[in-house]
Amino acid sequence: MLKKISAAVLAIVGAIAVGAVALHRHEPINALWIMTAAVCIYLLGYRFYAAWIAARVLSVDASRATPAERLNNGRDFVPTHRVIVFGHHFAAIAGPGPLVGPTLAAQFGYLPGTLWILVGAVLGGCVQDMIILLLSTRRDGRSLGQMARDELGPLGGFAALIGTLIIMIILSAVLGLVIVNVMKHSPWATSTVLATIPAALIVGLYLRLWRPGRVLEGSLLGVTLVLLALLAGGWVDHQPLLRPLFDYSAIALAGFVIAYGFCAAILPVWLLLAPRDYLSTFLKLGTVVLLTVAIVLTHPQIKMPAVTAFTDGTGPLFGGKVFPFVFITIACGAVSGFHALVASGTTPKLITNEADVRLVGYGSMALESFVAIMALIAATLLDPGVFFAINAGAGVVGASPAAAVHTISSWGYPVTVEQMQALANAMGERTLFARSGGAPSLAVGMASIFGSTFGRGLLALWYHFAIMFEAVFIMAVLDAGTRVGRFMLQDLLGHLWQPLGRTSWYPSVLLASALMVGAWGYFLYIGVIDPNGGVNILWPLFGISNQMLAGIALSVATGIIIKSGKARYALVTLVPLAWLALITTTAAWQKITSADSRIGLFAAADDLASKLASGALAPERAAVAPQLIFNQRLDAWITILLLTILWFVILDMARVCMRRLRGLPLRSSSEAPYQLSRLQGATAQAQP
Amino acid sequence: MRSVAHLAVRHAAALWSALRMACGDDAYERYCAHRAARHALEPALSRRAFYEDTQRRKWSGVSRCC
């Protein structure tokens, strides 16, 4: 009875909040409406849709022993309390993606992004994560690639492998670009971010040599060190002698990030990667809690219009109409294929009871989606003129501040040079113009929220705290991504020449790491020399690859659901799959064929080539043009490859499903046989 | 009064052990307890070797995301 009443209250509050969000058009809306609508929608989705999927589609069986119980080895396979698995899984899936994507998509206004984040998560992303988690749990924690191979065939498995490798490369490049744009000519940000490296090394040595495995002590030490580094960075910024030592151009910083990535991939994990990850996890969880509290306390007004004129495709952050590009720009936070790799990795080995997949799979994704909503709020509470001045590349709005404010004001979003200068001064920066990538504008938004909650005098400190927080976990993802990419490459190279497949053979380690870092380093370098900021090309490419991976995951899920004789429920995964196939194909098609050089990659390359040939380019732009032209064509070919992989897997899934429906022989299910759980409470939980 | 203090201590202790578990601070203790329960024959890893091995395993697969 109590459950029914609470559900009814939730539904009414949710309906009022959604109504408020949808009907506010020409007056500013309060951020609390958006947050309330979001929370109600997640809870309703969790309470009804997730429960229905778990019971009907997946036939979750609480009496069935999970691999954590059957294969318990006290190490990888360990039955763990569901709240703790939830924490682990959330920390693993929530990275910088849900912060950057919604910020970039804010150029369309707050409404398109908000709606997609909510609907996409509840009906797509959360569903994908929960289903893949359960399917992997039923298969002893097998990876997405292995499940694709076992259930669909070798083609599906290979496609998943290549798709994963490409997404790792593009993700690392675009995240590297984001932190380079944060650090360029900012001694405070650069010195703080650099200081996190020795901080991580000290924690690494502490946890291995002095107090092995005392993670809490080590993390406390590390968090103290990076907070000190933050204060020290502010001090360095005011020292005329030290300041120039940390003032670097974007190219130099890109070189540094590339060198750092290589070191992180070849050093032992305990020295740099693991301690950095502990730091980033603590900062990440702390900041999410802090941001929620601060938004509720300040309940700021959203200043961005619900929908801007840029839905027609002329947006300054990236080209392309709201359909399909809002769905590509926001992947993490709505549907993220990358999660399927985590949900079929460490997490299934910790699940104590099948019934926990609802909280761990669906719940974690709902929380990540909530983080995306908060990032959207932080970006849209800025004056739109300020938002565009920070995020638009010099190639779009003009290189000088005067030119930039003129262009942006002419769009109807007034902003002045004085306003931007005052803001930069308050944030402790020289300038905030053309800091594309989303992270700086998010940091300005977060600083103003924190500042008005916890003291306005500390704006510069909050700004750099936000910057450090983003940089620390971007670098954690960079390290981890490069390392996993290295293992995957070694695995592939091992097929060519067996010794290269040995993960601890040093020549092979160096070769595979160099190939991996070289690949993302190349895209990072091109992004840095691109006068339009680079993010405008790389982020959509990342979105397409992430949605392609989600397409693969949902194809595997659909194939397994149909094979298990539940074709009548297949729409649960088929609808999100069809939607992802539609938006990914449309976006990829436009990126390949559009004649508009702001969208089409071939068109952009041809346009630049003809300008170069006719001598219309300024000398410094002519110098980098050949590289940009080559890169745009390369990106177009990568897009074609991603689209081909996606459709191969979808068609392979359709073939398997047709065989099943016609009653033809199939690969047998790779599900582990049923075994009764002996854990206490499992059978009690099984009784409804 | 005594029972309130008792309850507070018990909750604080539960919170503390949950925190330790959540970040893996007690992983080695749990590993030892697991071995003791199974009467394992081969010698247990030292604290340091266990930590190093756990990290190596953790970072061989995809455990961080975008």
Interface residues (C-beta under 8 A of the other chain):
Chain A: N72 N73 G74 R75 D76 V78 T80 H81 V83 I84 G87 H88 A92 I93 A94 G95 P96 G97 S143 T164 L171 L175 L207 R208 L209 P212 G213 R214 V215 L216 S219 P268 V269 W270 L273 A274 D277 Y278 T281 A331 C332 S336 F338 H339 L341 V342 G345 T346 A476 V477 A480 G481 R483 V484 F487 T503 F542 N546
Chain B: A18 L19 R20 M21 A22 C23 G24 D25 A27 Y28 R30 Y31 A33 H34 R35 S46 R47 R48 F50 Y51 E52 D53 T54 Q55 R56 R57 K58 W59 S60 G61 V62 S63 R64 C65 C66
